[in-house]
Amino acid sequence: MFLENVFPPVPSELIMPLAGYLATRGDMNILFVVFAGTIGSLLGTLPWYYLGKRLGHDGVRKLASRHGRWLTMHPSDIDAASEKFKRHGKTSVLLGRLIPTVRTLISVPAGVANMPMGEFLLFSAIGTFVWTTAFAMAGYLLGQAYEVVADYVDPVSTAVLVGLISLYVYRVVTFKEERT
């Protein structure tokens, strides 16, 4: 779970149901699975939070200016995101934890906005606990049917990953520099 937040392509959507399934078999305790998933994920948010805090608004804006094509964002996107985060920071962190990829990246604007660490961890923990519990319980409740479902989910997961990579490549190729 730590790696999923540090390196977004690691799919927690597959890890947590598998851990829940292993709890069904008695290989793990379901409460430990949820606890470990939540703690691991929270630890993984910290490098991104501190990156945002260290770079600050101007630093992240400069990064977008230099590497916008690869980040697929303009400096004006950073400005707009910062304004939205000022108004909806707590909610953004809480709900952002429920959305793949966003759950990793939402830590950067939290750091940029100097959201207090306790507040950041609290709202991150609540959101993370919700999705960690949901995915672990899905695997747990599927029980022995998990293996059957996995036969269908694995190709779909591969297709989703290929789709996300294709979307990223498309955005990089069609990226237009911002006019100043």
Beta strands, then each sheet from edge to edge (+ up, - down):
end
